[in-house]
């Protein structure tokens, strides 16, 4: 006779453990690696959600199938070790794929912000970073930098950019945002002008500005470029830092 009560208890415990592990991974991804609204803006989390859904569904279901109180402790340990290994491998794979897509830098370059993901930066370019702090990918969320090219390297920078190795993908040119603050202020546009140009996008702008706690005279906007296209970034002109994001092309 099948002991359904015991099976459902084992399944519930299995689900709880799986939920805890995936919850920890999700917290790191959605609260640290992909701060709002990067999840929807640049994507990269769809595969993780798929893996988590499969893990949460199939893992406990497998527990429902394999658990049998008549099995020896050794048999149960063997069965659950195999299931745990499969689940953990799938979870780690999903997390690593998402890690490669995570935004690591918001880099102001020329007249806009570039959202740079981990996969965008080649190891050889990281190794050429002049400042050691830019030689490694950050793991605690995106960092804000500017792209500053020395005059002596401008010709090479332009040539490489034409061949696809754009300047915002070369950490050797990264500098503190303050190095380009005057340029940022000069290039930034007024919110009122943006609303007048794109009246249909006013609700998106209002939503983005809802949580901004900065005086109106310090708020401006710049284009932001990412893998999927363009968005609008709301900035504080006092320091040039992004305050919020609106998911529409301002060009």
MDAnalysis code that builds the backbone (N, CA, C; Angstrom):
import MDAnalysis as mda
import numpy as np

u = mda.Universe.empty(753, n_residues=251, atom_resindex=np.repeat(np.arange(251), 3), trajectory=True)
u.add_TopologyAttr("name", ["N", "CA", "C"] * 251)
u.add_TopologyAttr("resid", np.arange(1, 252))
u.add_TopologyAttr("resname", ["UNK", "UNK", "UNK", "UNK", "UNK", "UNK", "UNK", "UNK", "UNK", "UNK", "UNK", "UNK", "UNK", "UNK", "UNK", "UNK", "UNK", "UNK", "UNK", "UNK", "UNK", "UNK", "UNK", "UNK", "UNK", "UNK", "UNK", "UNK", "UNK", "UNK", "UNK", "UNK", "UNK", "UNK", "UNK", "UNK", "UNK", "UNK", "UNK", "UNK", "UNK", "UNK", "UNK", "UNK", "UNK", "UNK", "UNK", "UNK", "UNK", "UNK", "UNK", "UNK", "UNK", "UNK", "UNK", "UNK", "UNK", "UNK", "UNK", "UNK", "UNK", "UNK", "UNK", "UNK", "UNK", "UNK", "UNK", "UNK", "UNK", "UNK", "UNK", "UNK", "UNK", "UNK", "UNK", "UNK", "UNK", "UNK", "UNK", "UNK", "UNK", "UNK", "UNK", "UNK", "UNK", "UNK", "UNK", "UNK", "UNK", "UNK", "UNK", "UNK", "UNK", "UNK", "UNK", "UNK", "UNK", "UNK", "UNK", "UNK", "UNK", "UNK", "UNK", "UNK", "UNK", "UNK", "UNK", "UNK", "UNK", "UNK", "UNK", "UNK", "UNK", "UNK", "UNK", "UNK", "UNK", "UNK", "UNK", "UNK", "UNK", "UNK", "UNK", "UNK", "UNK", "UNK", "UNK", "UNK", "UNK", "UNK", "UNK", "UNK", "UNK", "UNK", "UNK", "UNK", "UNK", "UNK", "UNK", "UNK", "UNK", "UNK", "UNK", "UNK", "UNK", "UNK", "UNK", "UNK", "UNK", "UNK", "UNK", "UNK", "UNK", "UNK", "UNK", "UNK", "UNK", "UNK", "UNK", "UNK", "UNK", "UNK", "UNK", "UNK", "UNK", "UNK", "UNK", "UNK", "UNK", "UNK", "UNK", "UNK", "UNK", "UNK", "UNK", "UNK", "UNK", "UNK", "UNK", "UNK", "UNK", "UNK", "UNK", "UNK", "UNK", "UNK", "UNK", "UNK", "UNK", "UNK", "UNK", "UNK", "UNK", "UNK", "UNK", "UNK", "UNK", "UNK", "UNK", "UNK", "UNK", "UNK", "UNK", "UNK", "UNK", "UNK", "UNK", "UNK", "UNK", "UNK", "UNK", "UNK", "UNK", "UNK", "UNK", "UNK", "UNK", "UNK", "UNK", "UNK", "UNK", "UNK", "UNK", "UNK", "UNK", "UNK", "UNK", "UNK", "UNK", "UNK", "UNK", "UNK", "UNK", "UNK", "UNK", "UNK", "UNK", "UNK", "UNK", "UNK", "UNK", "UNK", "UNK", "UNK", "UNK", "UNK", "UNK", "UNK", "UNK", "UNK", "UNK"])
u.atoms.positions = np.array([
    [0.848, -1.201, 0.000],
    [0.000, 0.000, 0.000],
    [0.883, 1.251, 0.000],
    [0.531, 2.225, -0.846],
    [1.325, 3.453, -0.976],
    [1.026, 4.382, 0.203],
    [2.062, 4.812, 0.875],
    [1.914, 5.740, 1.998],
    [1.898, 7.168, 1.466],
    [0.755, 7.596, 1.000],
    [0.640, 8.911, 0.359],
    [0.974, 10.067, 1.307],
    [0.584, 9.917, 2.554],
    [0.865, 10.985, 3.512],
    [2.360, 11.227, 3.635],
    [3.124, 10.151, 3.726],
    [4.579, 10.266, 3.819],
    [5.167, 10.837, 2.534],
    [4.638, 10.414, 1.407],
    [5.121, 10.925, 0.122],
    [4.886, 12.433, 0.011],
    [3.687, 12.873, 0.391],
    [3.372, 14.301, 0.289],
    [4.202, 15.115, 1.282],
    [4.498, 14.547, 2.437],
    [5.363, 15.240, 3.393],
    [6.766, 15.392, 2.820],
    [7.282, 14.322, 2.223],
    [8.614, 14.382, 1.605],
    [8.636, 15.383, 0.458],
    [7.562, 15.392, -0.328],
    [7.466, 16.339, -1.455],
    [7.428, 17.776, -0.962],
    [6.663, 18.022, 0.104],
    [6.562, 19.370, 0.667],
    [7.912, 19.850, 1.192],
    [8.627, 18.988, 1.893],
    [9.947, 19.351, 2.403],
    [10.924, 19.620, 1.257],
    [10.846, 18.793, 0.237],
    [11.704, 18.971, -0.937],
    [11.403, 20.315, -1.609],
    [10.126, 20.634, -1.760],
    [9.731, 21.904, -2.368],
    [10.243, 23.082, -1.541],
    [10.148, 22.983, -0.204],
    [10.587, 24.067, 0.669],
    [12.086, 24.324, 0.528],
    [12.868, 23.256, 0.481],
    [14.324, 23.400, 0.327],
    [14.665, 24.000, -1.038],
    [13.984, 23.492, -2.078],
    [14.211, 24.018, -3.431],
    [13.841, 25.489, -3.502],
    [12.716, 25.839, -2.896],
    [12.264, 27.236, -2.896],
    [13.251, 28.142, -2.178],
    [13.821, 27.663, -1.084],
    [14.804, 28.453, -0.338],
    [16.040, 28.731, -1.184],
    [16.572, 27.702, -1.838],
    [17.781, 27.871, -2.646],
    [17.543, 28.794, -3.840],
    [16.429, 28.575, -4.535],
    [16.130, 29.425, -5.687],
    [15.795, 30.845, -5.239],
    [15.209, 30.968, -4.057],
    [14.904, 32.303, -3.532],
    [16.166, 33.091, -3.260],
    [17.184, 32.425, -2.716],
    [18.467, 33.096, -2.467],
    [19.093, 33.548, -3.787],
    [19.079, 32.647, -4.780],
    [19.635, 32.990, -6.093],
    [18.865, 34.144, -6.723],
    [17.538, 34.113, -6.623],
    [16.707, 35.165, -7.209],
    [16.958, 36.509, -6.529],
    [17.160, 36.494, -5.212],
    [17.420, 37.743, -4.488],
    [18.714, 38.388, -4.979],
    [19.748, 37.572, -5.176],
    [21.021, 38.105, -5.678],
    [20.844, 38.686, -7.076],
    [20.120, 37.965, -7.906],
    [19.957, 38.386, -9.303],
    [19.109, 39.644, -9.417],
    [17.939, 39.647, -8.792],
    [16.996, 40.730, -9.011],
    [17.205, 41.950, -8.107],
    [17.909, 41.765, -6.999],
    [18.147, 42.898, -6.106],
    [19.550, 43.481, -6.250],
    [20.505, 42.658, -6.699],
    [21.892, 43.117, -6.792],
    [22.355, 43.252, -8.241],
    [22.273, 42.154, -8.992],
    [22.806, 42.172, -10.357],
    [21.941, 42.963, -11.327],
    [20.646, 42.883, -11.187],
    [19.722, 43.558, -12.101],
    [18.831, 44.522, -11.329],
    [19.373, 45.639, -10.849],
    [18.528, 46.591, -10.114],
    [17.404, 47.096, -11.013],
    [16.282, 47.374, -10.411],
    [15.109, 47.838, -11.172],
    [15.472, 49.067, -12.014],
    [15.063, 49.137, -13.290],
    [14.241, 48.171, -14.029],
    [15.048, 47.353, -15.045],
    [16.291, 47.036, -14.713],
    [17.155, 46.337, -15.658],
    [16.596, 44.969, -16.076],
    [15.824, 44.330, -15.176],
    [15.267, 43.015, -15.518],
    [14.440, 43.086, -16.797],
    [13.579, 44.110, -16.882],
    [12.711, 44.244, -18.053],
    [13.393, 45.025, -19.173],
    [14.299, 45.919, -18.793],
    [14.920, 46.789, -19.795],
    [15.882, 46.033, -20.705],
    [16.767, 45.242, -20.126],
    [17.757, 44.546, -20.947],
    [17.564, 43.035, -20.955],
    [16.631, 42.521, -20.160],
    [16.372, 41.078, -20.161],
    [17.512, 40.300, -19.543],
    [17.630, 39.037, -19.952],
    [18.694, 38.194, -19.439],
    [18.265, 37.291, -18.309],
    [17.059, 37.494, -17.788],
    [16.610, 36.685, -16.648],
    [15.588, 35.627, -17.054],
    [15.195, 35.609, -18.327],
    [14.160, 34.669, -18.765],
    [14.591, 33.213, -18.579],
    [15.857, 32.924, -18.933],
    [16.345, 31.552, -18.803],
    [16.361, 31.127, -17.337],
    [16.789, 32.049, -16.467],
    [16.815, 31.720, -15.039],
    [15.416, 31.392, -14.534],
    [14.438, 32.185, -14.929],
    [13.061, 31.936, -14.495],
    [12.566, 30.590, -15.016],
    [12.965, 30.250, -16.237],
    [12.579, 28.957, -16.805],
    [13.201, 27.817, -16.003],
    [14.505, 27.947, -15.703],
    [15.201, 26.911, -14.939],
    [14.592, 26.766, -13.551],
    [14.294, 27.899, -12.912],
    [13.706, 27.870, -11.576],
    [12.334, 27.209, -11.606],
    [11.552, 27.544, -12.617],
    [10.220, 26.944, -12.730],
    [10.310, 25.433, -12.871],
    [11.249, 24.993, -13.694],
    [11.441, 23.545, -13.882],
    [11.921, 22.905, -12.588],
    [12.863, 23.577, -11.908],
    [13.395, 23.058, -10.651],
    [12.292, 22.917, -9.603],
    [11.462, 23.962, -9.493],
    [10.410, 23.960, -8.482],
    [9.333, 22.921, -8.780],
    [9.131, 22.652, -10.063],
    [8.087, 21.694, -10.433],
    [8.600, 20.258, -10.447],
    [9.680, 20.027, -11.187],
    [10.142, 18.657, -11.370],
    [10.817, 18.068, -10.130],
    [11.573, 18.893, -9.394],
    [12.261, 18.381, -8.218],
    [11.311, 17.738, -7.214],
    [10.339, 18.485, -6.711],
    [9.381, 17.895, -5.772],
    [8.568, 16.763, -6.391],
    [8.256, 16.846, -7.696],
    [7.515, 15.750, -8.336],
    [8.354, 14.475, -8.360],
    [9.655, 14.653, -8.595],
    [10.541, 13.484, -8.557],
    [10.577, 12.903, -7.143],
    [10.499, 13.791, -6.160],
    [10.467, 13.325, -4.773],
    [9.215, 12.510, -4.510],
    [8.115, 12.952, -5.099],
    [6.852, 12.227, -4.936],
    [6.961, 10.817, -5.505],
    [7.730, 10.693, -6.573],
    [7.872, 9.395, -7.240],
    [8.853, 8.485, -6.504],
    [9.988, 9.027, -6.102],
    [11.054, 8.165, -5.590],
    [10.939, 7.849, -4.107],
    [10.212, 8.696, -3.364],
    [10.176, 8.443, -1.915],
    [9.349, 7.205, -1.590],
    [9.939, 6.362, -0.785],
    [9.251, 5.158, -0.308],
    [9.845, 4.808, 1.051],
    [8.992, 4.815, 2.062],
    [9.473, 4.564, 3.420],
    [10.055, 3.166, 3.582],
    [9.751, 2.278, 2.637],
    [10.272, 0.905, 2.714],
    [11.712, 0.811, 2.209],
    [12.159, 1.871, 1.523],
    [13.538, 1.867, 1.037],
    [14.490, 2.029, 2.215],
    [15.674, 1.491, 2.063],
    [16.688, 1.666, 3.097],
    [17.202, 3.102, 3.081],
    [17.823, 3.503, 4.184],
    [18.402, 4.853, 4.255],
    [19.406, 5.070, 3.119],
    [20.198, 4.034, 2.838],
    [21.204, 4.162, 1.773],
    [20.541, 4.399, 0.425],
    [19.451, 3.694, 0.149],
    [18.747, 3.864, -1.128],
    [18.168, 5.267, -1.241],
    [17.582, 5.760, -0.150],
    [16.995, 7.101, -0.172],
    [18.073, 8.164, -0.369],
    [19.195, 7.994, 0.312],
    [20.295, 8.950, 0.161],
    [20.803, 8.953, -1.276],
    [20.936, 7.789, -1.872],
    [21.400, 7.683, -3.258],
    [20.422, 8.366, -4.210],
    [19.130, 8.062, -4.049],
    [18.101, 8.641, -4.926],
    [18.081, 10.163, -4.813],
    [18.076, 10.658, -3.593],
    [17.979, 12.106, -3.399],
    [19.267, 12.825, -3.781],
    [20.388, 12.140, -3.666],
    [21.654, 12.741, -4.100],
    [21.649, 12.972, -5.608],
    [21.120, 12.007, -6.341],
    [21.036, 12.143, -7.802],
    [20.101, 13.289, -8.172],
    [18.933, 13.327, -7.532],
    [17.967, 14.393, -7.821],
    [18.558, 15.753, -7.464],
    [19.202, 15.846, -6.299],
    [19.792, 17.113, -5.858],
    [20.885, 17.575, -6.811],
    [21.690, 16.627, -7.304],
    [22.770, 16.971, -8.230],
    [22.213, 17.537, -9.525],
    [21.138, 16.924, -10.020],
    [20.509, 17.398, -11.258],
    [19.930, 18.801, -11.053],
    [19.225, 18.977, -9.930],
    [18.621, 20.276, -9.657],
    [19.681, 21.357, -9.480],
    [20.724, 21.031, -8.721],
    [21.778, 22.021, -8.463],
    [22.509, 22.395, -9.740],
    [22.763, 21.418, -10.597],
    [23.441, 21.690, -11.865],
    [22.598, 22.622, -12.735],
    [21.296, 22.379, -12.778],
    [20.408, 23.228, -13.570],
    [20.368, 24.643, -13.006],
    [20.311, 24.744, -11.667],
    [20.265, 26.062, -11.029],
    [21.557, 26.839, -11.269],
    [22.690, 26.168, -11.119],
    [23.985, 26.821, -11.338],
    [24.119, 27.273, -12.790],
    [23.666, 26.432, -13.715],
    [23.718, 26.805, -15.132],
    [22.897, 28.068, -15.380],
    [21.685, 28.109, -14.843],
    [20.836, 29.278, -15.022],
    [21.452, 30.525, -14.431],
    [22.027, 30.403, -13.240],
    [22.652, 31.556, -12.586],
    [23.851, 32.054, -13.386],
    [24.668, 31.147, -13.916],
    [25.852, 31.553, -14.670],
    [25.490, 32.241, -15.978],
    [24.419, 31.764, -16.619],
    [23.970, 32.429, -17.847],
    [23.513, 33.850, -17.533],
    [22.759, 34.001, -16.456],
    [22.290, 35.325, -16.052],
    [23.465, 36.213, -15.649],
    [24.471, 35.619, -14.996],
    [25.644, 36.391, -14.575],
    [26.346, 37.020, -15.775],
    [26.364, 36.315, -16.886],
    [26.991, 36.850, -18.084],
    [26.213, 37.995, -18.710],
    [24.912, 38.034, -18.445],
    [24.066, 39.079, -19.022],
    [23.886, 40.270, -18.095],
    [24.375, 40.167, -16.853],
    [24.137, 41.230, -15.879],
    [24.821, 42.536, -16.297],
    [24.201, 43.665, -16.048],
    [24.869, 44.942, -16.329],
    [25.958, 45.191, -15.297],
    [27.146, 45.528, -15.758],
    [28.257, 45.765, -14.835],
    [28.688, 47.231, -14.805],
    [28.395, 47.965, -15.883],
    [28.733, 49.388, -15.911],
    [27.638, 50.192, -16.606],
    [27.378, 51.371, -16.067],
    [26.650, 52.413, -16.781],
    [27.727, 53.413, -17.179],
    [28.116, 53.393, -18.441],
    [29.246, 54.198, -18.888],
    [28.767, 55.373, -19.749],
    [29.042, 56.590, -19.289],
    [28.722, 57.758, -20.123],
    [29.790, 57.891, -21.199],
    [29.351, 57.872, -22.454],
    [30.278, 57.933, -23.577],
    [29.753, 58.936, -24.601],
    [30.450, 60.038, -24.756],
    [30.186, 61.082, -25.754],
    [28.910, 61.873, -25.465],
    [27.742, 61.249, -25.642],
    [26.490, 61.988, -25.440],
    [25.384, 61.123, -24.855],
    [25.729, 59.943, -24.379],
    [24.706, 59.038, -23.857],
    [25.327, 58.042, -22.887],
    [24.452, 57.360, -22.175],
    [24.885, 56.276, -21.310],
    [24.852, 54.966, -22.085],
    [25.862, 54.150, -21.866],
    [25.930, 52.811, -22.431],
    [25.777, 51.812, -21.275],
    [24.826, 50.896, -21.403],
    [24.662, 49.847, -20.397],
    [25.522, 48.672, -20.834],
    [26.599, 48.441, -20.104],
    [27.588, 47.425, -20.473],
    [27.353, 46.167, -19.641],
    [27.182, 45.041, -20.314],
    [26.969, 43.780, -19.598],
    [28.292, 43.039, -19.433],
    [28.301, 42.064, -18.530],
    [29.522, 41.303, -18.261],
    [30.055, 40.622, -19.515],
    [29.144, 40.096, -20.323],
    [29.560, 39.378, -21.531],
    [30.141, 40.314, -22.588],
    [29.886, 41.617, -22.462],
    [30.386, 42.572, -23.451],
    [31.887, 42.814, -23.324],
    [32.423, 42.626, -22.125],
    [33.817, 42.986, -21.864],
    [34.738, 41.776, -22.015],
    [35.642, 41.877, -22.965],
    [36.572, 40.778, -23.208],
    [37.689, 40.783, -22.174],
    [38.199, 39.589, -21.875],
    [39.248, 39.454, -20.862],
    [40.484, 40.271, -21.226],
    [40.819, 40.285, -22.510],
    [42.015, 41.020, -22.915],
    [41.863, 42.526, -22.726],
    [40.622, 43.020, -22.858],
    [40.386, 44.440, -22.633],
    [40.415, 44.763, -21.136],
    [39.873, 43.873, -20.327],
    [39.942, 44.071, -18.880],
    [41.395, 44.113, -18.413],
    [42.213, 43.266, -18.998],
    [43.624, 43.203, -18.608],
    [44.369, 44.491, -18.943],
    [43.860, 45.257, -19.892],
    [44.522, 46.496, -20.313],
    [44.046, 47.724, -19.541],
    [43.154, 47.521, -18.574],
    [42.646, 48.653, -17.795],
    [43.792, 49.354, -17.073],
    [43.828, 50.667, -17.186],
    [44.904, 51.431, -16.543],
    [44.683, 51.545, -15.041],
    [43.424, 51.605, -14.648],
    [43.082, 51.668, -13.228],
    [42.684, 50.263, -12.777],
    [43.354, 49.713, -11.781],
    [43.070, 48.334, -11.333],
    [41.611, 48.081, -10.965],
    [40.900, 49.105, -10.526],
    [39.513, 48.894, -10.118],
    [38.611, 48.536, -11.301],
    [39.068, 48.802, -12.521],
    [38.290, 48.466, -13.710],
    [38.794, 47.199, -14.405],
    [39.754, 46.535, -13.788],
    [40.341, 45.335, -14.407],
    [39.542, 44.075, -14.095],
    [38.565, 44.168, -13.182],
    [37.728, 43.030, -12.831],
    [36.262, 43.424, -12.913],
    [35.441, 42.459, -13.255],
    [34.008, 42.723, -13.348],
    [33.410, 42.839, -11.950],
    [32.626, 43.866, -11.695],
    [31.982, 43.995, -10.385],
    [30.866, 42.964, -10.205],
    [30.702, 42.497, -8.979],
    [29.676, 41.504, -8.655],
    [28.585, 42.062, -7.748],
    [28.718, 43.307, -7.356],
    [27.769, 43.881, -6.402],
    [26.836, 44.910, -7.048],
    [26.637, 44.787, -8.341],
    [25.751, 45.701, -9.045],
    [26.520, 46.600, -9.991],
    [25.813, 47.257, -10.916],
    [26.470, 48.109, -11.911],
    [27.191, 49.300, -11.281],
    [28.342, 49.611, -11.833],
    [29.091, 50.801, -11.409],
    [28.939, 51.885, -12.470],
    [29.045, 53.117, -12.040],
    [28.842, 54.258, -12.941],
    [30.190, 54.887, -13.258],
    [30.497, 54.970, -14.549],
    [31.785, 55.511, -14.983],
    [31.570, 56.420, -16.194],
    [32.646, 57.070, -16.583],
    [32.638, 57.817, -17.842],
    [33.735, 57.258, -18.732],
    [33.646, 57.543, -20.007],
    [34.672, 57.122, -20.967],
    [35.497, 58.349, -21.324],
    [36.780, 58.311, -20.983],
    [37.670, 59.446, -21.216],
    [38.894, 58.971, -22.006],
    [39.028, 59.459, -23.227],
    [40.093, 58.997, -24.120],
    [41.208, 60.044, -24.192],
    [42.420, 59.677, -23.824],
    [43.548, 60.614, -23.955],
    [43.752, 60.993, -25.422],
    [44.109, 62.237, -25.697],
    [44.325, 62.671, -27.090],
    [45.297, 61.776, -27.860],
    [46.316, 61.274, -27.170],
    [47.316, 60.450, -27.845],
    [46.743, 59.117, -28.313],
    [45.616, 58.688, -27.745],
    [45.025, 57.397, -28.098],
    [43.749, 57.545, -28.920],
    [43.404, 58.759, -29.256],
    [42.151, 59.000, -29.961],
    [42.101, 58.316, -31.322],
    [43.168, 58.399, -32.084],
    [43.182, 57.801, -33.426],
    [42.970, 56.291, -33.353],
    [43.665, 55.635, -32.414],
    [43.512, 54.189, -32.252],
    [42.106, 53.852, -31.765],
    [41.568, 54.667, -30.867],
    [40.227, 54.423, -30.335],
    [39.184, 54.486, -31.437],
    [39.310, 55.472, -32.326],
    [38.369, 55.617, -33.435],
    [38.488, 54.434, -34.388],
    [39.709, 54.032, -34.700],
    [39.922, 52.919, -35.615],
    [39.329, 51.624, -35.064],
    [39.537, 51.387, -33.779],
    [38.996, 50.166, -33.185],
    [37.473, 50.228, -33.064],
    [36.950, 51.412, -32.800],
    [35.499, 51.560, -32.709],
    [34.840, 51.235, -34.040],
    [35.475, 51.653, -35.137],
    [34.948, 51.367, -36.473],
    [34.924, 49.860, -36.727],
    [35.893, 49.143, -36.164],
    [35.958, 47.698, -36.363],
    [35.082, 46.928, -35.372],
    [34.381, 47.649, -34.494],
    [33.454, 46.999, -33.571],
    [33.863, 47.013, -32.114],
    [35.110, 47.363, -31.834],
    [35.581, 47.418, -30.449],
    [35.354, 48.832, -29.921],
    [34.113, 49.126, -29.563],
    [33.729, 50.489, -29.200],
    [34.376, 50.930, -27.892],
    [34.469, 52.229, -27.722],
    [35.221, 52.784, -26.591],
    [34.622, 52.416, -25.238],
    [33.298, 52.268, -25.160],
    [32.698, 51.925, -23.863],
    [32.923, 50.456, -23.492],
    [33.496, 49.691, -24.423],
    [33.831, 48.291, -24.160],
    [35.310, 48.118, -23.838],
    [35.986, 49.232, -23.594],
    [37.423, 49.192, -23.321],
    [37.710, 49.855, -21.967],
    [37.800, 49.079, -20.906],
    [38.010, 49.629, -19.559],
    [39.258, 50.501, -19.415],
    [40.181, 50.413, -20.365],
    [41.359, 51.277, -20.308],
    [40.962, 52.747, -20.362],
    [39.765, 53.034, -20.887],
    [39.311, 54.417, -20.996],
    [38.342, 54.819, -19.882],
    [38.057, 53.910, -18.958],
    [37.112, 54.235, -17.885],
    [37.732, 55.227, -16.907],
    [36.868, 56.128, -16.454],
    [37.287, 57.147, -15.496],
    [36.093, 57.485, -14.605],
    [36.325, 58.150, -13.486],
    [35.190, 58.571, -12.651],
    [34.222, 59.440, -13.447],
    [32.970, 59.402, -13.083],
    [31.951, 60.160, -13.800],
    [32.250, 61.658, -13.762],
    [32.852, 62.112, -12.690],
    [33.149, 63.543, -12.549],
    [34.050, 64.072, -13.655],
    [34.813, 63.165, -14.293],
    [35.709, 63.600, -15.374],
    [34.945, 64.140, -16.570],
    [33.680, 63.746, -16.728],
    [32.874, 64.189, -17.865],
    [31.618, 64.944, -17.429],
    [31.616, 65.449, -16.209],
    [30.412, 66.101, -15.697],
    [30.007, 67.319, -16.532],
    [30.970, 68.103, -16.987],
    [30.646, 69.271, -17.815],
    [29.996, 68.835, -19.127],
    [30.491, 67.754, -19.713],
    [29.920, 67.248, -20.963],
    [28.509, 66.718, -20.718],
    [28.329, 66.018, -19.625],
    [27.011, 65.479, -19.287],
    [25.991, 66.608, -19.169],
    [26.351, 67.642, -18.467],
    [25.443, 68.775, -18.288],
    [25.132, 69.445, -19.624],
    [26.131, 69.504, -20.488],
    [25.929, 70.147, -21.788],
    [25.029, 69.309, -22.697],
    [25.125, 68.002, -22.600],
    [24.363, 67.107, -23.475],
    [22.969, 66.781, -22.930],
    [22.768, 66.926, -21.639],
    [21.490, 66.551, -21.024],
    [20.369, 67.467, -21.498],
    [19.176, 66.869, -21.651],
    [18.019, 67.633, -22.102],
    [17.015, 67.860, -20.988],
    [16.109, 68.803, -21.222],
    [15.077, 69.114, -20.233],
    [13.929, 68.117, -20.342],
    [13.365, 67.762, -19.202],
    [12.248, 66.824, -19.165],
    [11.048, 67.394, -19.910],
    [10.814, 68.676, -19.753],
    [9.665, 69.311, -20.413],
    [9.774, 69.197, -21.932],
    [10.989, 69.357, -22.459],
    [11.189, 69.239, -23.906],
    [10.950, 67.806, -24.376],
    [11.366, 66.843, -23.564],
    [11.162, 65.435, -23.919],
    [9.669, 65.101, -23.916],
    [8.931, 65.611, -22.935],
    [7.481, 65.364, -22.868],
    [6.780, 65.996, -24.065],
    [7.251, 67.178, -24.483],
    [6.646, 67.843, -25.629],
    [6.911, 67.075, -26.922],
    [8.083, 66.465, -27.013],
    [8.447, 65.717, -28.224],
    [7.742, 64.368, -28.282],
    [7.548, 63.742, -27.116],
    [6.911, 62.424, -27.057],
    [5.739, 62.444, -26.070],
    [4.655, 63.123, -26.410],
    [3.523, 63.218, -25.470],
    [2.942, 61.854, -25.081],
    [3.014, 60.895, -25.993],
    [2.463, 59.569, -25.698],
    [3.279, 58.843, -24.625],
    [4.531, 59.278, -24.402],
    [5.399, 58.612, -23.426],
    [5.357, 59.301, -22.054],
    [4.502, 60.279, -21.919],
    [4.439, 61.009, -20.642],
    [4.140, 60.091, -19.455],
    [3.221, 59.115, -19.588],
    [2.982, 58.213, -18.448],
    [4.245, 57.457, -18.018],
    [5.077, 57.041, -18.990],
    [6.313, 56.345, -18.647],
    [7.275, 57.269, -17.906],
    [7.342, 58.520, -18.344],
    [8.206, 59.486, -17.673],
    [7.713, 59.770, -16.258],
    [6.406, 59.935, -16.120],
    [5.842, 60.208, -14.799],
    [6.091, 59.045, -13.850],
    [5.984, 57.828, -14.368],
    [6.251, 56.648, -13.551],
    [7.712, 56.603, -13.121],
    [8.610, 56.925, -14.055],
    [10.041, 56.914, -13.746],
    [10.394, 57.988, -12.726],
    [9.713, 59.124, -12.803],
    [10.018, 60.259, -11.922],
    [9.333, 60.164, -10.566],
    [8.412, 59.230, -10.429],
    [7.583, 59.163, -9.215],
    [8.406, 59.017, -7.941],
    [9.477, 58.239, -8.003],
    [10.284, 57.985, -6.806],
    [11.560, 58.817, -6.748],
    [11.700, 59.767, -7.652],
    [12.894, 60.606, -7.672],
    [12.759, 61.715, -6.630],
    [13.687, 61.755, -5.697],
    [13.655, 62.743, -4.614],
    [14.734, 63.804, -4.818],
    [14.688, 64.436, -5.965],
    [15.674, 65.456, -6.313],
    [14.921, 66.702, -6.794],
    [15.365, 67.893, -6.431],
    [14.704, 69.114, -6.912],
    [14.572, 69.119, -8.431],
    [13.442, 69.628, -8.904],
    [13.139, 69.593, -10.334],
    [14.194, 70.290, -11.183],
    [14.830, 71.330, -10.643],
    [15.813, 72.073, -11.443],
    [17.119, 71.298, -11.638],
    [17.246, 70.167, -10.953],
    [18.446, 69.333, -11.124],
    [18.179, 68.109, -11.987],
    [16.952, 67.917, -12.416],
    [16.590, 66.719, -13.174],
    [16.683, 66.971, -14.673],
    [17.323, 66.060, -15.384],
    [17.431, 66.139, -16.853],
    [17.437, 64.712, -17.389],
    [17.635, 64.582, -18.695],
    [17.616, 63.247, -19.287],
    [18.724, 63.084, -20.332],
    [19.076, 61.837, -20.569],
    [20.029, 61.468, -21.612],
    [19.561, 60.168, -22.267],
    [19.960, 59.930, -23.499],
    [19.689, 58.620, -24.103],
    [20.517, 57.550, -23.396],
    [20.025, 56.338, -23.417],
    [20.767, 55.194, -22.886],
    [20.696, 54.077, -23.913],
    [21.850, 53.508, -24.218],
    [21.924, 52.444, -25.215],
    [22.180, 51.118, -24.530],
    [21.470, 50.080, -24.967],
    [21.685, 48.742, -24.425],
    [21.532, 47.723, -25.552],
    [21.672, 46.456, -25.205],
    [21.688, 45.388, -26.211],
    [20.439, 45.375, -27.081],
    [19.288, 45.705, -26.497],
    [18.027, 45.629, -27.227],
    [17.647, 46.917, -27.944],
    [18.383, 47.994, -27.703],
    [18.038, 49.256, -28.363],
    [18.350, 50.449, -27.477],
    [17.374, 51.361, -27.376],
    [17.588, 52.594, -26.626],
    [16.505, 52.790, -25.575],
    [16.902, 53.497, -24.525],
    [15.975, 53.858, -23.467],
    [16.315, 55.291, -23.048],
    [15.596, 55.783, -22.061],
    [15.826, 57.134, -21.556],
    [16.242, 57.042, -20.101],
    [17.332, 57.720, -19.752],
    [17.786, 57.717, -18.366],
    [17.597, 59.118, -17.777],
    [16.985, 59.154, -16.613],
    [16.789, 60.402, -15.885],
    [18.004, 60.605, -14.995],
    [18.627, 61.772, -15.069],
    [19.861, 62.007, -14.318],
    [19.734, 63.207, -13.382],
    [20.655, 63.243, -12.413],
    [20.807, 64.380, -11.516],
    [21.969, 65.208, -12.052],
    [21.708, 66.416, -12.474],
    [22.754, 67.227, -13.095],
    [23.821, 67.679, -12.099],
    [23.570, 67.509, -10.812],
    [24.582, 67.898, -9.828],
    [25.790, 66.972, -9.875],
    [25.542, 65.705, -10.215],
    [26.661, 64.762, -10.285],
    [26.629, 63.871, -11.527],
    [25.562, 63.983, -12.338],
    [25.463, 63.222, -13.583],
    [24.984, 61.799, -13.421],
    [24.686, 61.365, -12.214],
    [24.340, 59.967, -11.969],
    [22.894, 59.664, -12.352],
    [22.654, 58.455, -12.871],
    [21.286, 58.045, -13.194],
    [20.410, 57.973, -11.946],
    [19.178, 58.451, -12.103],
    [18.199, 58.402, -11.021],
    [17.095, 57.387, -11.308],
    [16.709, 57.294, -12.578],
    [15.613, 56.405, -12.978],
    [15.719, 56.160, -14.481],
    [14.917, 55.203, -14.941],
    [14.963, 54.810, -16.348],
    [13.551, 54.723, -16.912],
    [13.381, 55.164, -18.144],
    [12.103, 55.048, -18.844],
    [12.348, 54.235, -20.119],
    [11.535, 53.230, -20.334],
    [11.776, 52.304, -21.424],
    [11.153, 52.784, -22.741],
    [11.750, 53.847, -23.297],
    [11.379, 54.264, -24.656],
    [12.566, 54.986, -25.288],
    [12.629, 54.923, -26.605],
    [13.710, 55.505, -27.384],
    [13.502, 57.014, -27.491],
    [14.425, 57.833, -26.971],
    [14.239, 59.288, -27.004],
    [14.700, 59.950, -28.306],
    [15.223, 59.153, -29.241],
    [15.703, 59.747, -30.495],
    [14.554, 59.965, -31.472],
])
